[in-house]
Amino acid sequence: MNFLQGQEALTNIEWILRAIIAFFFLLTVAKLLGQRTISQLRLLDFVIALVIGNIIAHPLSDEHLGLKGSIISTIVLVALYLCSIFSILKFPSLRRLINSSPITIVQDGEILYKGLKKARISIDVLIEELRQQKIDDVEKVSLAIWEADGNISVFLHPKYEPITPSTLQIETESFNLPRIIIKEGRINFKELKQTSRDEGWVVSNLENLYQTEVKNVLLATLDNKDNLKVFLYK
């Protein structure tokens, strides 16, 4: 186990063993830290980003460290990462071991303390997350689940759901994303071509509707009903 100690030089095999041990050690540490610590990052992603960042940074800041070992370690870690991803996809049991299962923390307006404890979050964190989703009362929540990436999925009780056209059985038109035809004083000809319009049409409408030129336009969009919206530099 001498390769764990500081030495003047390590063999390729010793560098590889170091990388493997570091990978699984940090995987274990990240698992123990809990989901809140790695919020919005999957466990494997968190570990690989942390380790590779440190491996590459050290040789760049310490002239006594060679780059060879860091390159070998990085290659080994990337290989381990790819093998782990493949294994997770192929073996569901391994997926459950590495990726934490969703945890129910609110059900039918009741806070589940055991769920909070398992997810390792406090009441303050729960209330903060609900506020961010514009929910002022826990009792309005039918179900809240703490996801593996550290986010909370919230489902309101049906009687507190916002009224939508589908609720009132109102027919609506399909969604159409307006195209950006001018940005920062330049016409986007690729987008303009998709609207079956040309530069002359754009220039003419800018003069007639806004009494301005293309160079004065910060942003201009055009929807499928030929509604032109223009935002000028101010």
C-alpha positions as CSV (number, residue, x, y, z in Angstrom):
1,M,0.0,0.0,0.0
2,N,3.0,2.3,-0.4
3,F,1.3,4.1,-3.3
4,L,-1.0,5.8,-0.8
5,Q,2.0,7.6,0.7
6,G,3.8,10.6,-0.7
7,Q,6.7,9.5,-3.0
8,E,9.2,11.0,-5.4
9,A,7.6,9.0,-8.3
10,L,4.8,6.5,-8.9
11,T,4.5,3.8,-11.5
12,N,1.6,3.7,-13.9
13,I,-0.1,0.9,-12.0
14,E,0.2,2.9,-8.7
15,W,-1.4,5.9,-10.3
16,I,-4.3,3.8,-11.6
17,L,-4.8,2.2,-8.1
18,R,-4.8,5.7,-6.6
19,A,-7.4,6.9,-9.0
20,I,-9.7,3.9,-8.4
21,I,-9.5,4.2,-4.6
22,A,-10.1,8.0,-4.8
23,F,-13.1,7.5,-7.1
24,F,-14.9,5.0,-4.9
25,F,-13.9,6.8,-1.7
26,L,-15.5,10.1,-3.0
27,L,-18.5,8.2,-4.2
28,T,-19.0,6.9,-0.7
29,V,-18.4,10.3,0.9
30,A,-20.9,12.0,-1.5
31,K,-23.5,9.3,-0.8
32,L,-23.1,10.0,3.0
33,L,-23.3,13.7,2.6
34,G,-26.8,13.4,1.3
35,Q,-28.9,14.8,-1.6
36,R,-28.9,18.4,-0.4
37,T,-25.1,18.7,-0.7
38,I,-25.2,17.6,-4.4
39,S,-28.4,19.5,-5.3
40,Q,-29.0,19.5,-9.1
41,L,-26.1,17.1,-9.7
42,R,-26.4,13.3,-9.9
43,L,-24.1,11.5,-7.5
44,L,-21.7,10.2,-10.2
45,D,-21.6,13.6,-12.0
46,F,-20.8,15.3,-8.7
47,V,-17.9,12.9,-7.9
48,I,-16.4,12.9,-11.4
49,A,-16.5,16.7,-11.6
50,L,-15.0,17.1,-8.2
51,V,-12.2,14.6,-8.7
52,I,-11.1,15.6,-12.2
53,G,-11.1,19.3,-11.3
54,N,-8.7,18.7,-8.5
55,I,-6.5,16.3,-10.4
56,I,-6.0,18.7,-13.3
57,A,-5.6,21.8,-11.0
58,H,-2.8,20.5,-8.9
59,P,-0.1,19.9,-11.6
60,L,-1.0,23.3,-13.0
61,S,-0.2,25.0,-9.7
62,D,2.6,22.9,-8.4
63,E,5.8,22.7,-10.4
64,H,6.9,19.6,-8.5
65,L,4.0,17.5,-9.8
66,G,4.2,16.0,-13.3
67,L,1.2,16.0,-15.6
68,K,1.7,12.4,-16.6
69,G,0.1,11.1,-13.4
70,S,-2.8,13.4,-13.7
71,I,-3.5,12.4,-17.3
72,I,-3.5,8.7,-16.4
73,S,-5.7,9.3,-13.4
74,T,-8.2,11.3,-15.4
75,I,-8.4,8.6,-18.1
76,V,-9.0,6.0,-15.5
77,L,-11.7,8.1,-13.8
78,V,-13.5,8.8,-17.1
79,A,-13.4,5.1,-17.9
80,L,-14.8,4.3,-14.4
81,Y,-17.5,6.9,-14.9
82,L,-18.6,5.5,-18.3
83,C,-18.6,2.0,-17.0
84,S,-20.7,3.2,-14.0
85,I,-23.2,4.9,-16.3
86,F,-23.4,1.7,-18.5
87,S,-23.9,-0.5,-15.4
88,I,-26.6,1.8,-14.0
89,L,-28.5,1.5,-17.3
90,K,-28.1,-2.3,-17.5
91,F,-28.6,-3.3,-13.9
92,P,-31.6,-1.7,-12.1
93,S,-30.4,-3.0,-8.7
94,L,-27.1,-1.0,-9.0
95,R,-29.1,2.0,-10.1
96,R,-31.0,1.9,-6.9
97,L,-27.8,1.6,-4.9
98,I,-26.1,4.7,-6.5
99,N,-29.1,6.9,-7.2
100,S,-31.2,7.7,-4.2
101,S,-34.9,6.8,-4.5
102,P,-37.4,9.7,-4.3
103,I,-38.5,10.5,-0.8
104,T,-42.1,11.6,0.0
105,I,-41.9,14.6,2.4
106,V,-45.5,16.0,2.2
107,Q,-48.6,13.9,1.7
108,D,-52.2,15.2,1.8
109,G,-51.1,18.5,3.4
110,E,-49.2,16.7,6.2
111,I,-45.4,17.0,6.6
112,L,-43.7,13.7,6.9
113,Y,-40.9,14.2,9.5
114,K,-39.4,10.8,8.7
115,G,-39.2,11.8,5.0
116,L,-37.5,15.1,6.0
117,K,-35.0,13.2,8.2
118,K,-34.3,10.7,5.4
119,A,-33.7,13.5,2.9
120,R,-31.7,15.4,5.5
121,I,-33.5,18.7,5.1
122,S,-35.0,21.0,7.7
123,I,-38.5,22.5,7.9
124,D,-36.9,25.8,6.9
125,V,-35.6,24.3,3.6
126,L,-39.0,22.8,2.9
127,I,-40.8,26.1,3.4
128,E,-38.2,27.9,1.3
129,E,-38.6,25.5,-1.6
130,L,-42.4,25.8,-1.4
131,R,-42.2,29.6,-1.4
132,Q,-40.0,29.5,-4.5
133,Q,-42.9,27.6,-6.2
134,K,-45.3,30.3,-4.9
135,I,-47.0,28.0,-2.4
136,D,-47.9,29.8,0.8
137,D,-49.6,26.9,2.7
138,V,-48.3,23.3,3.2
139,E,-51.9,22.1,3.5
140,K,-52.5,23.0,-0.2
141,V,-49.9,20.4,-1.1
142,S,-51.3,17.0,-2.1
143,L,-47.8,15.5,-2.6
144,A,-44.2,16.7,-2.4
145,I,-41.3,14.4,-3.3
146,W,-37.6,15.0,-2.8
147,E,-35.9,13.9,-6.0
148,A,-32.5,12.4,-6.4
149,D,-31.1,15.6,-7.9
150,G,-32.0,17.6,-4.8
151,N,-35.2,19.3,-6.2
152,I,-38.7,19.0,-4.8
153,S,-41.6,18.0,-7.1
154,V,-44.8,19.5,-5.7
155,F,-48.4,18.5,-6.7
156,L,-51.1,20.7,-5.4
157,H,-54.5,19.4,-4.2
158,P,-56.9,19.7,-7.2
159,K,-59.0,22.4,-5.6
160,Y,-55.9,24.7,-5.3
161,E,-54.7,24.1,-8.9
162,P,-54.8,27.2,-11.1
163,I,-57.7,27.4,-13.5
164,T,-56.7,26.7,-17.1
165,P,-58.6,26.7,-20.4
166,S,-58.7,22.9,-20.3
167,T,-60.4,23.0,-16.9
168,L,-63.1,25.2,-18.4
169,Q,-63.1,23.1,-21.6
170,I,-62.1,26.0,-23.7
171,E,-60.5,25.4,-27.1
172,T,-57.1,27.0,-27.5
173,E,-54.8,27.4,-30.4
174,S,-51.6,25.4,-30.6
175,F,-48.4,27.1,-29.2
176,N,-46.2,28.8,-31.6
177,L,-42.8,30.3,-30.6
178,P,-42.2,33.6,-32.2
179,R,-39.0,33.7,-34.3
180,I,-36.2,36.2,-33.6
181,I,-35.7,38.0,-36.9
182,I,-33.6,40.9,-35.6
183,K,-31.1,40.8,-32.7
184,E,-28.8,43.7,-31.7
185,G,-29.3,45.6,-34.9
186,R,-28.8,42.7,-37.3
187,I,-31.3,40.7,-39.3
188,N,-31.3,36.9,-38.8
189,F,-31.8,35.9,-42.4
190,K,-32.0,32.2,-41.5
191,E,-35.0,32.8,-39.2
192,L,-36.5,35.4,-41.5
193,K,-36.5,32.8,-44.4
194,Q,-38.6,30.5,-42.3
195,T,-41.3,33.1,-42.0
196,S,-41.6,33.5,-45.8
197,R,-40.7,37.2,-45.5
198,D,-37.7,39.1,-46.9
199,E,-35.5,42.0,-45.8
200,G,-37.7,44.5,-47.7
201,W,-40.8,43.5,-45.7
202,V,-38.9,44.0,-42.4
203,V,-37.5,47.4,-43.4
204,S,-40.8,48.6,-44.6
205,N,-42.7,47.5,-41.4
206,L,-40.0,49.1,-39.2
207,E,-40.4,52.4,-41.0
208,N,-44.2,52.4,-41.1
209,L,-44.9,51.1,-37.6
210,Y,-42.0,52.3,-35.6
211,Q,-40.3,55.0,-37.7
212,T,-36.9,53.4,-37.2
213,E,-34.2,51.4,-38.9
214,V,-32.8,47.9,-38.3
215,K,-29.7,49.2,-36.6
216,N,-31.8,50.7,-33.9
217,V,-33.6,47.5,-33.0
218,L,-32.4,45.5,-30.0
219,L,-34.8,42.7,-30.6
220,A,-37.6,41.9,-33.0
221,T,-39.8,38.8,-33.1
222,L,-42.4,37.6,-35.6
223,D,-45.1,35.0,-34.9
224,N,-47.1,32.9,-37.3
225,K,-49.8,35.6,-37.4
226,D,-47.4,38.2,-38.7
227,N,-47.4,40.1,-35.4
228,L,-44.2,42.0,-35.3
229,K,-42.9,43.0,-31.9
230,V,-40.0,45.4,-31.7
231,F,-37.8,46.4,-28.8
232,L,-35.6,49.4,-29.5
233,Y,-32.3,50.4,-27.9
234,K,-33.0,52.8,-25.0
